[in-house]
Amino acid sequence: MSGLLEIENLEVIYRTAGGEIPAVRGVDLTVDSGESVGLAGESGCGKTSVASTILRLQPSNATIRGSVRVGGKDVQTLGWSGLRALRWGEAAMVFQGALHSLNPVQRVGDQIAEPILLHDPSAQGTVKSRIGELLEQVGLPAARARAYPHQLSGGQRQRVMIAMALACRPELIVADEPTTALDVMVQAQVLDVLSGLVGELSLGLLMISHDLSVLGATCTRVAVMYAGRIVEEGPATDVFEHPLHPYTGALSAAFPRVGDRSARYAPSGLPGDPPDPQELPSGCTFHPRCPVAREDCADHDPPVRLAGPGRPVACVLVEEGALQP
């Protein structure tokens, strides 16, 4: 395994008064420079828990096992000085809901300047031009640096968050549900900005979303999580249009295609919710909701097998080598 971001056999376990909660169970994932990778799944499947470990932002009650490496550095063993250099300088995050992430009483230009000056105090003389450059990179005029967050639209605020993430020229961007609160047109604009920056700056992008159609249109590769595990991975278009795992198929079907009359009159969905991590079902964790589950699906949790080149799948219904190269 090698890449700009390397996650290997990652486990995240939260200690609570009610016992341990295994939120992430053995995740392997890589992101290379110039590559955009999507991480999909319903709320509660462990996506944000994976993202939090990349910049070591998990709460104090979390136990981390396995390894997370950014640029070859083990994030979990970094000292505070190394961790401070990693955050913003090597990897940065775009959070969900920019209105809640931006300081409401500070101009957005000052907020973009803060990480720049924190990492390089000598940049005081050039920071104003750098702010203008960043805003223009995300499609905003430099003059918007003097605006307060409430004076910007939702899409503009999200672009400011992207500009902040780029402030210290990181190699890796982690975008956690960056377009959830936006309307469809603005969502498309923000996704175009992110996609353009990946190509222009050769960034590595890990984008987290519950919307498989967004990831299919934006990312080169997609991994699908369920109950703390990655159950399918592959090229984004293949995963979206030709899913192999029943859960991936349900996620894909939940978003109707424009012009598809059958989807409009009979929208598809998936009943129920992901299982409580403290009460995982026996066998395959998806089998209680799976429309094609067999009797033996309740007996053992299927290992990840390669159905074809670059298509690992964890399902007993998908035979190893089922997709011929």
C-alpha positions, 0 to 999 in steps of 0.5 A: 500500500502506498500513496499520499494518504495511506490508511491500513487496518484502521479501527476506531473504538469509542469508550462510553459509559454504556461500553465500547462502540466500534465505529470503524472496523478494519478500513484500508484506503489510499489516496494519491496526488492528483486523485479524488476518492469518494467515501460513501455510506449512510449516516452512522456508517463511520465515514466521519470517524475515518476522516477525523483520524487523518488530522488526529481530530478524534475525541479523547475517548477514542482508541485508534488501532491500525495506521494512518499515514499522510506523506509517509508520516504516521499521524498517530505517533506525531508529536504536537509540533509535527501535528501542528505542521501537518494540519493546514500545511500538509493536509486540511479539512473542509467541514460540513456547514460553513456557517457554523465553521466560520467566525461570525464576527470576523471578516473572511479575509482575516480568517483565511489569513490566520493559518497562513500567518500561524505557519509563516509569520514572515508572510505578513507583507504578502498575505493580502495578495495571497488571500486575493489569489485564494479567493479567485482560485475558488471563483470569488472576487478578491473584494469579498475578503472584507465580507463577514460570513452572514453577508455571503450566500451558502455557496460563497461561504463554502468556497471560503472554506475551500480557500481556507483549506488551500491557504497553506498549500496542503497536498491533501484535502479532506472534504466532509459532506461539503455540499450537504446544505446547498441547493443543487445548482450551487452544489454543482458549482462547488463540486466543479471548484473542488474537481478543478483544483485537484487537476490544477494543483495535483491535490489528493482529495478525499470526499465524504458523502452519503450521495453516491451520485455526487461521488460518481460524478466527481471522484475517480474512485469510490469506497462504500462503507457500511457498519464501519467496514468498506464493503465495495470499492472501485472506479467511481463510474463502475461502482455507481452504474454497476454496483456489486454489493447489494448495499451499494446497489441500494444507495445507487437506486436511492437517487433517481436519474433525471428522465427515468420515468420508472424511478420517478413513479416508483422511487427506490429506497432501503428500509431501516437504518444501519445497525447500532455499532454496539449491537452488530448482527451476526454474520454479514452486518447488512443481511437484516436489510439485504433484499437478496440475503441467503440463510448462511449470510447470518453465519459469517462476516464475508471477507473482502475479495477481488471480483476483478481488477480494482474491485474489492467486494465483501459479499458472499454473493460475489465470487472472486474473479467474477469480473474478468479483466 
